[in-house]
Amino acid sequence: MNDARAVVAGAMGGFMEQRLVDFDERPARVSVFGQIHAATLKRGGAPVWVAVRDPNAEQRLNDELQEMELFFARLGRTNELRHVPWERLARELRASLRDGLDLRIQAHAMRELRKQVRRYPGASSPRVFQRLCGPEVLVAERVEGPSLEEVEARALDVGGPEAWFVEHGTDPEVLASRLWRSFMRQLVEARTLVPVQGMRDIVLLGDNRFCYRFEPFVLPLEMGVPRAEAFHFLLHALLRRSYEGAFFPLLRLAEPLPPLEPYHLKKVVSREVRAWAQRAEVETLPSETRSFGALFETVHTTMRRHSIIFDSAVLRACQELRRLEGALFTLDSHFRVASELRRFFKRSVRRAARRLTVQAQTPQAPDWEAMGQASFAAIESARSSAEQASRASLPFASESTLVAYVFSHAAGFVSTVFIVTVVLLVMLVARMTLDVPLSTDSWVERAVAAGGLPAVPVFVMGLVSSAVGAWGLRRLALRFAERDSHLPARRGL
């Protein structure tokens, strides 16, 4: 691209000379979608990088995306990978790459990432001058200093890289520990990763401080809550030496699973994780066999044989972890992953406790919507409290079941039938008694023989006796229902 100055001038509305000076026409770096030029801010004199997007970048991206979609379609027709949602993956990748072409979106993402990284000890990220950015131009701070790769390349010089570390007051072990903790806090706590973290992407500033390199056209890696929690559970399982428990977080990091028998796969993966944990404790082994990247590559190879594919964000995170561990073992050949993980989680718990304490002590702003609904909430709360109090007064706290409901209604029906039957029997007996011829030896027989018992007293006697019997039968039935079907007791009986 030969017209970079014209693109920058057009993006700044013709005021390029009033904002930038010493614009280098030769690109310092060239990528697929654009290039980076060195310049200096006119106000303040700060050195900056100016990323310029290629005018044909969008067309080039569309051509590559079409080839990618054809490749995904071929993979989706295979029997082993038919279960993978290739259409969704292609859609997410297309959206991510297109957002990366709009440099305003990247400027905002880099600004938020800088706020996050500055909280980590010794870490920093380039400042973005958002007012100078546009869809095709991004202006970021140019951090002066050698990269870790350049420092390690001084092995043939006098004193080697150790001379640079001593001259700039940097302890390689402390620097390696800070790099590791920064990556883990990005992965587990912030759930957003710096896009590049290799040896050439880490600029050393001295005094155990470092800065991540400015990388245009690449957005920070968003892990999301489910993936970050799965990584968190996986690391905890490895610390507890629960190798079988590490299998299920690994499944959560994968795409939708195919039909499989998990028992056999769990045994194989657990065996590989146990073997890696034993290798990680041996400091004399090569760093490539003790790193987390080696564990993920081994597990990924095993799961790929069973048609299980990790999520694209997970694969990118593992790739950056592999690159970072190369830098860590270069700085400290005796770097121990397990001990650093223990320190990280202890400090993570303390940070979470301090954050919760600050939130509890900070006065919260009034929620006017909740205050408007307070009266209705109070009525619902009083109603629920009354229902709980009425239930607490019962002999037991269980709810009535269908069996108890049917049994209680059946008992009421039987008691009604019993009353009618007893009344009819009493009336029949009284009628038969009146038809029997009696003598006049006693006053009862003389009274019956004289006029007989009135019909109303006979009916009342039968009704009372039947009611007493039905009451006893119904009470017996309800007690049976209360004992066997958990029907709440009836106070009126």
C-alpha positions in Angstrom: 0.0 0.0 0.0 1.7 3.2 -1.2 -0.8 5.8 -0.2 -0.7 5.3 3.6 -0.2 9.0 4.2 -3.3 9.9 2.1 -5.4 7.4 4.0 -4.2 8.8 7.4 -4.8 12.4 6.2 -8.3 11.5 5.0 -9.2 9.8 8.3 -8.0 12.9 10.2 -10.0 15.3 8.1 -7.0 17.0 6.6 -5.5 17.9 9.9 -2.7 15.3 9.9 0.1 17.9 9.9 -1.4 19.5 13.1 -1.5 16.2 14.9 1.4 14.0 13.6 4.9 14.7 12.7 7.8 12.6 11.5 5.5 10.2 9.8 7.7 7.4 8.3 6.5 6.4 4.9 8.2 3.0 5.2 6.1 0.5 7.1 7.6 -0.9 10.2 5.4 -4.0 10.0 3.2 -5.4 7.3 0.2 -7.7 7.9 -2.4 -9.2 5.7 -5.0 -6.4 6.2 -2.7 -3.4 6.6 0.6 -2.0 7.8 2.1 -0.1 10.7 4.1 3.2 10.5 6.1 5.1 13.0 5.3 8.7 13.9 5.4 11.3 16.6 2.6 13.3 18.2 3.0 17.0 17.6 1.5 17.8 21.0 3.7 16.3 23.6 6.2 14.6 21.3 5.2 11.0 22.3 6.3 8.3 19.8 3.3 6.4 18.4 2.4 3.6 16.0 0.0 4.4 13.3 -1.9 1.3 12.0 -3.4 1.9 8.5 -5.9 -0.5 7.0 -5.5 -1.6 3.4 -8.4 -0.4 1.2 -8.7 -3.9 -0.3 -8.7 -5.6 3.1 -12.5 -6.2 3.2 -12.5 -7.8 -0.2 -9.5 -10.0 0.7 -11.2 -11.0 3.9 -14.4 -12.0 2.0 -12.4 -14.2 -0.4 -10.7 -16.0 2.5 -14.0 -16.4 4.4 -15.6 -18.0 1.3 -12.7 -20.5 1.1 -13.1 -21.2 4.9 -16.8 -21.8 4.6 -16.2 -24.3 1.8 -13.7 -26.1 3.9 -16.1 -26.1 6.9 -18.8 -27.5 4.6 -16.6 -30.4 3.6 -15.8 -31.1 7.2 -19.5 -31.1 8.1 -20.2 -33.8 5.5 -17.8 -36.3 7.2 -19.3 -38.9 9.5 -16.8 -38.2 12.3 -17.3 -34.4 12.4 -21.0 -34.1 11.5 -22.0 -33.3 15.0 -19.8 -30.1 15.1 -21.7 -26.9 14.5 -19.6 -25.7 11.6 -22.1 -23.1 10.5 -22.0 -21.4 13.9 -18.3 -21.5 14.0 -18.0 -19.9 10.6 -20.5 -17.2 11.6 -18.6 -16.4 14.8 -15.3 -16.3 13.0 -16.7 -14.0 10.3 -18.0 -11.6 12.9 -14.8 -11.5 14.8 -12.6 -10.9 11.8 -14.9 -8.2 10.4 -14.9 -6.4 13.8 -11.1 -6.6 13.7 -11.1 -4.6 10.5 -13.0 -1.7 12.1 -10.1 -0.1 14.0 -12.6 1.9 16.1 -13.7 -1.3 17.7 -10.2 -2.4 18.3 -9.3 1.0 19.8 -12.1 0.6 22.3 -11.1 -3.0 23.1 -7.5 -2.0 23.7 -8.5 0.8 26.0 -10.6 -1.5 28.2 -7.7 -4.1 28.1 -5.3 -1.4 29.3 -7.5 -0.7 32.3 -7.5 -4.4 33.1 -3.7 -5.0 32.6 -2.5 -2.0 34.6 -3.9 -3.6 37.8 -1.4 -6.5 37.5 2.0 -6.1 39.1 4.7 -4.9 36.6 2.4 -5.3 33.6 1.2 -2.6 31.1 -0.3 -2.2 27.7 0.1 0.5 25.0 -2.1 3.6 25.4 -4.6 4.2 22.6 -5.3 7.8 21.4 -8.9 7.2 20.7 -9.6 10.7 19.4 -7.2 10.2 16.5 -8.6 6.8 15.6 -11.1 6.0 12.8 -12.4 3.0 10.8 -9.1 2.8 8.8 -6.6 4.4 11.2 -5.5 3.5 14.8 -2.9 5.5 16.8 -1.3 3.8 19.8 1.7 4.5 22.0 5.0 3.2 20.8 6.7 1.6 23.8 10.5 1.8 23.6 12.5 -1.2 24.7 13.8 -4.6 23.6 11.6 -7.6 23.4 12.3 -10.7 25.4 13.4 -12.5 22.2 15.9 -9.7 21.5 17.3 -9.9 25.0 17.7 -13.7 24.8 19.3 -13.4 21.4 22.3 -11.7 23.2 23.5 -15.1 24.4 26.6 -14.8 22.2 27.4 -11.3 23.5 29.7 -10.6 26.4 27.8 -11.4 29.6 24.8 -12.7 27.6 21.3 -11.8 28.6 22.2 -11.8 32.3 24.2 -8.7 31.7 21.1 -6.8 30.4 19.0 -8.1 33.4 21.6 -6.9 35.9 22.0 -3.6 34.2 18.3 -2.9 34.2 17.5 -4.3 37.7 15.5 -7.2 36.5 15.3 -10.6 38.2 14.3 -13.3 35.6 12.5 -15.4 38.1 10.4 -12.5 39.4 9.7 -11.5 35.8 8.6 -15.1 34.9 6.3 -15.2 37.9 4.7 -11.9 37.0 4.1 -13.0 33.4 2.5 -16.2 34.6 0.2 -14.5 37.2 -0.8 -11.9 34.6 -1.9 -14.6 32.1 -3.8 -16.5 34.8 -5.6 -13.4 36.0 -6.6 -12.6 32.4 -7.8 -16.2 31.9 -9.7 -16.8 35.2 -10.6 -13.4 36.6 -11.0 -11.0 33.7 -11.9 -13.6 31.1 -10.2 -11.6 28.4 -6.7 -12.4 27.0 -4.1 -10.2 25.4 -4.1 -11.5 21.8 -0.3 -12.2 21.6 2.0 -13.2 24.5 5.0 -14.8 22.9 8.7 -13.9 23.4 8.7 -11.3 20.6 5.4 -9.8 21.9 6.7 -8.9 25.4 8.7 -5.6 25.7 11.0 -5.4 28.7 11.0 -2.1 30.5 13.5 -2.9 33.3 12.8 -3.1 37.1 10.8 -6.3 36.5 8.3 -4.5 34.4 7.0 -5.4 30.9 4.6 -4.2 28.3 2.6 -6.2 25.7 3.3 -5.4 22.1 0.8 -3.4 20.0 -0.8 -5.9 17.6 -3.3 -4.3 15.2 -6.2 -6.1 13.4 -6.5 -8.6 16.2 -9.1 -8.2 18.9 -8.5 -9.3 22.5 -9.6 -12.9 23.1 -12.9 -13.1 25.0 -13.1 -16.3 26.9 -16.6 -15.9 28.4 -17.9 -17.1 31.8 -18.5 -20.8 30.9 -15.0 -21.3 29.5 -13.3 -19.3 32.3 -15.1 -21.4 34.9 -14.2 -24.6 33.2 -10.5 -23.6 33.2 -10.9 -22.6 36.9 -12.3 -26.1 37.8 -9.6 -27.8 35.7 -6.8 -26.0 37.4 -8.3 -26.7 40.9 -8.7 -30.4 40.0 -5.0 -30.6 39.0 -3.9 -28.9 42.2 -6.0 -31.4 44.3 -4.6 -34.3 42.2 -8.1 -35.2 41.2 -7.2 -36.5 37.8 -10.5 -38.1 37.1 -12.2 -34.8 38.2 -10.2 -33.0 35.5 -12.0 -34.9 32.8 -15.4 -33.1 33.1 -14.0 -29.5 32.8 -12.2 -30.7 29.7 -15.5 -31.8 28.2 -17.0 -28.4 29.0 -14.2 -26.8 27.0 -15.2 -28.8 23.9 -17.8 -28.2 21.2 -21.0 -30.3 21.3 -20.0 -33.9 21.9 -20.7 -36.8 19.5 -22.4 -40.0 20.8 -19.6 -41.7 22.8 -18.9 -44.0 25.8 -17.4 -41.6 28.3 -16.1 -44.3 30.7 -13.3 -45.5 28.4 -12.4 -41.9 27.4 -12.3 -40.8 31.0 -9.9 -43.6 31.9 -7.5 -42.7 29.0 -7.6 -38.9 29.7 -7.1 -39.4 33.5 -4.1 -41.6 32.8 -2.6 -39.0 30.6 -3.2 -36.2 33.1 -1.7 -38.3 35.9 1.4 -39.0 33.8 1.8 -35.2 33.1 1.4 -34.3 36.8 4.2 -36.8 37.6 6.5 -35.3 34.9 5.7 -31.7 36.0 7.3 -32.5 39.5 10.6 -33.5 37.9 12.7 -30.4 37.3 15.4 -32.3 35.3 13.0 -33.1 32.5 12.8 -30.8 29.5 10.5 -27.9 29.9 8.4 -29.0 26.8 7.3 -32.1 28.7 6.4 -30.2 31.9 4.4 -27.4 30.5 0.6 -26.9 30.4 0.8 -26.7 26.7 2.2 -30.2 26.5 -0.8 -31.4 28.6 -3.3 -29.7 26.4 -1.7 -30.9 23.2 -1.7 -34.5 24.5 -5.4 -34.3 25.7 -6.4 -32.6 22.5 -4.8 -35.4 20.4 -6.6 -38.0 22.4 -10.0 -36.3 22.2 -9.6 -35.7 18.5 -9.4 -39.5 18.0 -12.9 -39.7 19.5 -14.1 -36.8 17.2 -14.1 -34.3 20.1 -13.0 -30.8 19.1 -12.1 -28.0 21.5 -13.8 -24.6 21.2 -11.9 -22.1 18.9 -11.3 -19.6 21.8 -9.9 -22.5 23.9 -7.5 -23.5 21.2 -6.3 -19.9 20.9 -5.9 -19.6 24.6 -3.9 -22.9 24.7 -1.7 -21.6 21.8 -0.9 -18.4 23.7 -0.2 -20.4 26.8 2.2 -22.5 24.9 4.0 -19.5 23.6 4.1 -17.8 27.0 5.5 -20.9 28.7 8.3 -20.9 26.2 9.2 -17.5 27.5 8.8 -18.5 31.1 11.1 -21.5 30.8 13.6 -19.4 29.0 13.7 -16.9 31.9 13.6 -19.6 34.6 14.6 -23.1 33.6 13.3 -24.4 37.1 9.9 -22.7 36.8 7.4 -24.9 38.7 3.9 -24.7 37.4 2.2 -26.4 40.4 3.8 -24.1 43.1 2.9 -21.0 41.0 -0.6 -22.2 40.7 -1.0 -22.6 44.4 0.3 -19.0 45.0 -2.0 -17.7 42.4 -5.1 -19.2 43.8 -4.2 -18.1 47.4 -3.9 -14.5 46.2 -7.0 -14.8 44.0 -9.0 -15.7 47.1 -7.7 -12.7 49.0 -8.4 -10.4 46.1 -12.0 -11.7 45.9 -12.4 -11.2 49.7 -11.2 -7.6 49.5 -13.4 -6.9 46.5 -16.5 -8.3 48.3 -15.6 -6.2 51.4 -15.3 -3.0 49.4 -18.7 -3.8 47.8 -20.3 -4.3 51.1 -18.9 -1.1 52.5 -19.7 1.0 49.5 -23.2 2.7 49.7 -25.4 1.5 46.9 -27.4 3.9 44.8 -31.1 3.8 45.5 -33.1 1.5 43.1 -36.1 3.7 42.3 -37.8 0.9 40.4 -37.6 -1.4 43.4 -38.8 1.4 45.7 -41.8 1.9 43.5 -42.6 -1.8 43.8 -42.0 -1.9 47.5 -45.7 -1.8 48.5 -46.6 -4.7 46.2 -43.5 -6.6 47.4 -44.6 -6.1 51.1 -48.1 -7.4 50.3 -46.7 -10.5 48.6 -44.2 -11.0 51.5 -47.0 -10.8 54.1 -49.1 -13.2 52.2 -46.3 -15.7 51.9 -45.5 -15.3 55.6 -49.1 -16.0 56.5 -49.1 -19.1 54.3 -45.9 -20.3 56.0 -47.3 -19.7 59.4 -50.5 -21.6 58.7 -48.5 -24.5 57.3 -46.2 -24.4 60.4 -49.3 -24.8 62.7 -50.1 -28.2 61.1 -48.9 -31.4 62.7 -46.5 -31.8 59.8 -45.1 -29.6 57.0 -45.9 -31.8 54.0 -48.4 -31.0 51.3 -51.6 -32.9 50.6 -51.2 -35.5 47.9 -53.6 -36.8 45.3 -54.2 -40.0 47.2 -55.2 -38.1 50.3 -57.6 -35.9 48.3 -59.3 -38.9 46.8 -59.4 -40.8 50.1 -61.0 -37.8 52.0 -63.7 -37.4 49.4 -64.4 -41.1 49.3 -64.8 -41.0 53.1 -67.3 -38.2 52.9 -69.3 -40.1 50.3 -69.3 -43.3 52.4 -70.4 -41.3 55.5 -73.4 -39.8 53.6 -74.4 -43.3 52.4 -74.1 -44.6 55.9 -76.4 -41.8 57.3 -79.1 -42.6 54.7 -78.8 -46.3 55.2 -79.1 -46.0 59.0 -82.1 -43.7 58.8 -83.9 -46.1 56.5 -83.1 -49.1 58.7 -84.4 -47.2 61.8 -87.6 -46.3 60.1 -88.1 -49.8 58.8 -87.5 -51.3 62.3 -90.0 -48.8 63.8 -92.6 -49.7 61.2 -92.2 -53.4 61.9 -92.4 -52.7 65.6 -95.8 -51.0 65.2 -97.2 -54.0 63.3 -96.4 -56.5 66.1 -99.4 -57.2 68.4 -98.5 -56.4 72.0 -100.1 -57.3 75.4 -101.0 -54.8 78.2 -98.9 -56.1 81.0 -96.5 -53.1 81.2 -97.0 -49.3 80.7 -94.7 -49.3 77.6 -96.7 -52.0 75.9 -99.9 -50.3 76.9 -98.6 -46.9 75.4 -97.5 -48.6 72.2 -100.7 -50.5 71.9 -102.7 -47.3 72.7 -101.3 -45.0 70.0 -97.8 -46.1 68.9 -94.6 -44.0 68.8 -94.9 -40.8 66.8 -93.1 -40.8 63.4 -91.0 -37.6 64.2 -89.2 -39.0 67.4 -88.4 -42.2 65.5 -86.8 -40.2 62.7 -84.8 -38.0 65.0 -83.5 -41.0 66.9 -82.4 -42.7 63.7 -80.8 -39.5 62.4 -78.8 -38.9 65.6 -77.6 -42.5 65.8 -76.6 -42.5 62.1 -74.8 -39.2 62.4 -72.8 -40.4 65.4 -71.8 -43.5 63.5 -70.9 -41.6 60.3 -68.8 -39.1 62.3 -66.8 -42.0 63.8 -66.3 -43.6 60.4 -65.2 -40.3 58.7 -62.8 -39.5 61.5 -61.3 -43.0 61.3 -60.9 -42.6 57.5 -59.2 -39.1 57.7 -56.8 -40.4 60.4 -55.8 -43.2 58.0 -55.3 -40.6 55.3 -53.2 -38.3 57.5 -50.9 -41.2 58.5 -50.4 -42.8 55.1 -50.9 -39.9 52.6 -49.8 -36.8 54.5 -53.1 -35.0 54.5 -53.1 -32.0 56.8 -55.3 -32.5 59.8 -58.9 -31.1 59.8 -59.5 -29.0 62.9 -63.3 -29.1 62.6 -63.5 -32.9 63.2 
